[in-house]
Amino acid sequence: MADSRDQPLVLGIETSCDETGVGIVHGTTLLADAIASSVDEHARFGGVVPEVASRAHLEAMVPTIDRALKEAGVTAKDLDGIAVTAGPGLAGALLVGVSAAKAFAYAFGKPLYGVNHLASHICVDQLEHGTLPEPTMALLVSGGHSSLLLSADITSDVRPLGATIDDAAGEAFDKIARVLDLGFPGGPVIDRYAKEGDPEAIAFPRGLTGPRDPAYDFSFSGLKTSVARWIEAKRAAGEDVPVRDVAASFQEAVVDVLTRKAVRACKDEGVDHLMIGGGVAANTRLRAMAQERCDAAGIRLRVPRPKLCTDNGAMVAALGAEMVARNRSASDWDLSADSSLPVTEPHVPGHSHSHDHDHVHEVSKENLYS
């Protein structure tokens, strides 16, 4: 990764879903990680409502930037660059972050870097465990993504090996939690209930694990349907649903498939380490099974602490710092949000980026975040 002598100070903004995250890093050192979540506003709907998320980002943006700068003990003038999630994610939510980052970077004459949400989830591990090896094998699991990625260079070369063909792992957790009347979001609550259940109580299916199935793709739709029907059958028969056993057995099925395919990918590609990121990486059973299987296969496991697994500004700042350290081209001022930005594009480079801001009134700069 970045040369140890290069220590750029970068602010990152993340608004791809329902978390307004602003992080500040100095090289690979985390200085601030400020987050404002709108999850409580979505809970009554049983899922994220895009318009609600966008409005929450608008309200939280300036206070969260203020909090991050204060926490880091720096001013906007000290920064070497501004990074922002340009995609993938919810279009409206992304636009709030991109617009804020462009205004902020323009006002202070700082280079702007539109970066990829998934690549950021990989890069954040540097803040926890130091420089990532190259290539890096990454298993990213969240509400919107279940992906196996091979990165030879996190700033320019990320290759997808496999992805979900229907429901992502996090989405399946949310849906099963809803069927069990456990609330939203589903990941943390199912993890909690599963600790008191029997993971072998119910033999739920493992999708796409047959000899003729794609080696690295994921499918959790069939599992979700199987669990839902099992629960419905119990209720129709007037029997109590063993919530803890259902949670444990469902979670075991998801984690089994994720870790099995990730370890297989490492072996097939000759990579002796595995990085796991994304919101579902906070799951305790996933961490434990991954460690067991990696140890057995002689693979080194890297998983950031739970707070860095969920969406946050620190991961965006981490990737932005790599862009600066490696002299990657900054994004143009017409940078736009791309809700389907492919992971093969770790960042959105510009071609004619200019930092000539002589026509911007200095008084405006002094009044903003000085």
C-alpha positions in Angstrom: 0.0 0.0 0.0 1.1 3.6 0.6 4.8 4.3 1.3 5.2 4.8 5.1 6.7 8.2 4.3 3.5 9.4 2.7 1.0 10.4 5.3 -1.8 12.3 3.6 -4.5 13.8 5.8 -7.9 13.0 4.1 -11.5 13.5 5.1 -14.0 10.9 3.8 -17.8 11.2 3.4 -20.1 8.2 3.3 -23.8 8.4 2.5 -24.6 5.3 0.4 -27.5 4.2 2.6 -28.7 5.2 6.0 -25.5 6.2 7.8 -24.0 9.7 7.5 -20.3 8.9 8.1 -17.4 11.4 8.1 -14.0 10.1 8.8 -10.5 11.6 8.9 -7.3 9.6 8.5 -3.6 10.5 8.5 -2.1 7.8 6.3 -3.3 4.6 7.9 -4.0 6.2 11.2 -7.7 6.9 12.1 -8.1 10.3 13.7 -11.9 10.6 13.7 -14.9 8.5 12.8 -18.2 10.5 13.2 -21.5 8.8 12.4 -25.1 9.9 12.4 -27.5 7.0 11.8 -31.1 7.3 10.6 -31.8 3.6 11.3 -34.4 4.4 14.0 -36.4 6.4 11.4 -36.5 3.4 9.1 -37.3 0.8 11.8 -41.0 1.4 11.7 -41.1 0.6 8.0 -39.1 -2.6 8.3 -36.4 -1.4 6.0 -34.6 1.6 4.6 -36.8 4.2 2.9 -34.6 6.1 0.3 -36.3 9.5 0.6 -36.1 9.3 4.4 -32.4 8.4 4.2 -31.7 11.3 1.8 -33.4 13.9 4.0 -31.6 12.6 7.1 -28.2 13.0 5.3 -29.1 16.6 4.5 -29.8 17.3 8.1 -26.8 15.5 9.5 -24.1 16.4 7.0 -22.7 19.7 8.4 -22.9 18.8 12.1 -21.2 15.5 11.4 -18.3 17.2 9.5 -18.0 19.6 12.3 -17.8 16.8 14.8 -15.2 14.9 12.8 -12.9 17.9 12.4 -13.2 18.7 16.1 -12.5 15.0 17.1 -9.4 14.9 14.8 -8.1 18.2 16.1 -7.6 19.6 12.6 -9.1 22.3 10.4 -10.3 22.0 6.8 -7.2 23.9 5.6 -5.0 21.1 7.0 -6.5 18.5 4.7 -4.8 17.1 1.6 -8.0 15.8 0.0 -11.7 15.1 0.3 -13.0 11.6 -0.6 -16.6 10.6 -1.0 -18.6 7.5 -1.9 -19.7 8.0 -5.5 -21.4 4.6 -5.6 -22.8 2.0 -5.5 -25.8 2.8 -3.2 -29.1 4.7 -3.1 -29.0 7.4 -5.7 -30.6 10.1 -3.6 -28.4 9.4 -0.6 -25.2 9.3 -2.7 -26.1 12.6 -4.3 -26.2 14.3 -0.8 -22.7 13.1 0.0 -21.2 13.9 -3.4 -22.7 17.4 -3.4 -21.4 18.1 0.0 -18.0 16.8 -0.8 -17.8 18.9 -4.0 -18.8 22.1 -2.2 -16.4 21.4 0.6 -13.4 20.6 -1.7 -14.1 23.5 -4.0 -14.4 26.0 -1.2 -11.0 25.0 0.3 -9.2 24.2 -3.0 -8.7 20.6 -2.1 -8.6 17.6 -4.5 -11.8 15.6 -4.7 -11.9 11.8 -5.0 -15.0 9.9 -5.8 -14.4 6.4 -4.5 -16.2 3.0 -4.7 -18.1 1.9 -1.6 -17.0 -1.7 -1.9 -13.4 -0.9 -2.4 -13.6 1.3 0.7 -14.8 -1.6 2.8 -11.6 -3.5 1.8 -9.3 -0.6 2.4 -10.6 0.2 5.9 -8.8 -2.8 7.3 -5.6 -0.9 7.0 -6.8 1.3 9.9 -7.0 -1.9 12.0 -4.3 -4.2 10.9 -1.9 -2.2 8.9 -0.9 -2.4 5.2 -3.0 -4.8 3.2 -1.1 -7.5 1.2 -1.3 -7.4 -2.6 -3.2 -9.2 -3.9 -5.9 -9.2 -1.3 -8.8 -11.6 -1.2 -11.9 -10.0 0.3 -15.3 -11.3 1.3 -17.7 -8.4 1.5 -21.1 -9.1 3.1 -23.7 -6.5 3.8 -27.4 -5.6 3.4 -26.8 -4.9 -0.3 -23.8 -7.0 -1.3 -22.3 -10.5 -0.9 -19.2 -10.5 -3.0 -15.8 -12.2 -3.3 -13.2 -9.8 -4.7 -9.6 -10.1 -5.6 -7.6 -6.8 -5.4 -4.1 -6.5 -6.8 -4.2 -2.7 -6.2 -7.0 -1.3 -4.1 -6.8 2.0 -6.0 -7.0 0.6 -9.5 -7.4 -3.1 -9.8 -10.3 -4.9 -8.1 -11.6 -8.1 -9.8 -15.0 -9.7 -8.9 -14.9 -13.4 -8.5 -18.4 -13.9 -7.3 -21.5 -12.1 -6.1 -25.0 -12.7 -4.9 -27.5 -13.6 -7.7 -30.5 -12.6 -5.6 -30.8 -11.6 -1.9 -27.6 -10.5 -0.2 -26.7 -12.0 3.2 -27.7 -8.9 5.1 -31.0 -8.6 3.3 -31.8 -12.2 4.2 -31.1 -11.5 7.9 -33.5 -8.5 7.7 -36.2 -10.5 6.1 -36.0 -13.5 8.5 -35.9 -11.1 11.5 -39.1 -9.6 10.1 -40.8 -13.0 9.8 -39.8 -13.8 13.4 -41.1 -10.4 14.6 -37.7 -9.4 15.9 -37.5 -5.9 14.4 -35.1 -4.1 12.1 -32.2 -4.2 11.4 -32.1 -8.0 11.5 -28.4 -8.8 11.7 -27.6 -7.8 15.3 -30.9 -9.2 16.7 -30.5 -12.6 15.0 -26.9 -12.8 16.1 -28.1 -12.2 19.7 -30.9 -14.8 19.6 -28.7 -17.4 17.8 -26.2 -17.4 20.7 -28.9 -19.1 22.8 -30.1 -21.5 20.1 -29.0 -24.8 18.5 -27.4 -24.2 15.1 -28.1 -27.9 14.2 -31.7 -27.9 15.3 -33.1 -27.4 11.7 -31.4 -28.5 8.5 -31.9 -25.4 6.3 -30.5 -25.5 2.7 -27.2 -24.2 1.6 -27.7 -22.4 -1.7 -25.3 -22.8 -4.7 -23.1 -25.4 -3.0 -23.6 -28.3 -5.4 -20.8 -29.6 -7.7 -22.4 -28.0 -10.8 -23.2 -24.6 -9.1 -21.0 -21.5 -9.6 -18.0 -21.8 -7.4 -18.1 -18.2 -5.9 -21.6 -16.9 -6.4 -24.1 -16.7 -3.6 -27.9 -17.2 -3.3 -29.9 -16.7 -0.2 -33.3 -16.4 -1.6 -34.0 -20.1 -1.4 -32.8 -20.2 2.2 -35.0 -17.3 3.1 -38.1 -18.9 1.6 -37.3 -22.2 3.3 -37.0 -20.6 6.7 -40.2 -18.5 6.2 -42.2 -21.6 5.1 -40.9 -23.6 8.1 -42.1 -20.9 10.4 -45.4 -20.6 8.7 -46.0 -24.3 9.0 -45.3 -24.2 12.7 -47.7 -21.4 13.2 -50.4 -23.0 11.0 -50.2 -26.1 13.2 -50.6 -24.0 16.3 -47.2 -24.8 17.6 -44.7 -22.4 19.1 -41.8 -21.3 16.9 -38.5 -21.9 18.6 -37.1 -18.5 17.7 -33.6 -19.1 19.1 -33.2 -22.4 17.3 -34.5 -20.9 14.0 -32.1 -17.9 14.3 -29.2 -20.2 15.1 -29.9 -22.6 12.3 -30.6 -19.9 9.7 -27.4 -18.0 10.7 -25.4 -21.2 10.5 -26.6 -21.9 6.9 -25.6 -18.3 5.8 -22.2 -18.4 7.5 -21.4 -21.9 6.3 -21.8 -20.9 2.7 -20.0 -17.6 3.0 -16.9 -19.1 4.7 -16.8 -22.2 2.6 -16.7 -20.3 -0.7 -14.2 -17.7 0.6 -11.7 -20.3 1.7 -12.1 -22.1 -1.6 -11.4 -18.9 -3.5 -8.2 -18.3 -1.5 -7.0 -21.8 -2.2 -7.9 -21.6 -5.9 -6.2 -18.2 -6.4 -3.2 -19.1 -4.2 -3.9 -16.3 -1.7 -2.8 -17.1 1.9 -5.0 -14.5 3.6 -8.6 -13.4 3.7 -10.2 -10.1 4.6 -13.8 -9.9 5.6 -15.7 -6.6 5.6 -19.2 -5.1 5.3 -21.9 -4.9 8.0 -22.5 -8.7 8.3 -18.8 -9.0 9.1 -19.8 -7.8 12.6 -21.6 -11.2 13.1 -19.9 -13.2 15.8 -20.6 -16.6 14.3 -19.2 -15.5 10.9 -16.0 -14.3 12.6 -15.7 -17.5 14.6 -16.3 -19.9 11.7 -14.1 -17.9 9.4 -11.3 -18.1 11.9 -11.7 -21.9 12.4 -11.7 -22.6 8.6 -8.9 -20.2 7.9 -6.7 -21.7 10.6 -7.4 -25.2 9.2 -6.4 -24.1 5.7 -3.4 -22.1 6.8 -5.0 -18.8 5.8 -4.5 -15.6 7.7 -7.8 -13.9 8.5 -8.2 -10.1 8.8 -11.5 -8.7 10.0 -11.8 -5.1 11.2 -13.6 -4.3 14.5 -17.4 -4.2 14.2 -17.7 -0.4 14.0 -15.4 -0.3 11.0 -17.3 -3.1 9.3 -20.6 -1.2 9.0 -20.8 1.8 6.7 -18.6 4.7 7.9 -16.6 7.7 6.7 -13.3 6.2 8.0 -13.3 3.6 5.2 -13.8 6.3 2.5 -11.1 8.4 4.0 -8.8 5.4 4.1 -9.2 4.8 0.4 -8.9 8.5 -0.3 -5.6 8.5 1.5 -4.4 5.7 -0.7 -5.4 7.7 -3.8 -3.4 10.7 -2.6 -0.4 8.7 -1.6 -0.3 6.9 -4.9 -0.8 10.1 -6.9 -4.1 8.9 -8.5 -5.9 11.5 -10.5 -8.5 13.5 -8.6 -12.1 13.5 -9.8 -13.5 16.3 -12.0 -15.9 18.9 -10.5 -18.8 17.3 -12.6 -18.4 14.1 -10.5 -21.8 12.5 -10.1 -23.3 9.7 -8.0 -23.5 6.3 -9.7 -25.9 4.0 -7.9 -24.5 1.0 -9.8 -20.8 1.9 -9.9 -19.0 -1.4 -10.6 -16.3 -2.6 -8.1 -13.9 -2.7 -11.0 -13.8 1.1 -10.7 -12.3 1.7 -7.3 -12.5 5.4 -8.0 -13.8 7.9 -10.5 -10.7 9.6 -12.0 -10.9 13.0 -13.6 -9.2 14.2 -16.7 -9.1 18.0 -16.4 -9.2 18.5 -12.6 -8.1 22.0 -11.6 -7.6 23.4 -8.2 -7.4 27.0 -9.4 -9.8 28.7 -7.0 -8.6 32.3 -7.2 -12.1 33.5 -8.1 -13.5 32.0 -4.9 -13.8 34.7 -2.3 -11.3 34.2 0.5 -13.8 35.5 3.0 -16.0 32.5 2.2 -13.2 30.1 3.0 -12.5 31.8 6.3 -16.1 31.6 7.4 -16.3 27.9 6.5 -14.9 25.3 9.0 -11.9 27.5 9.9 
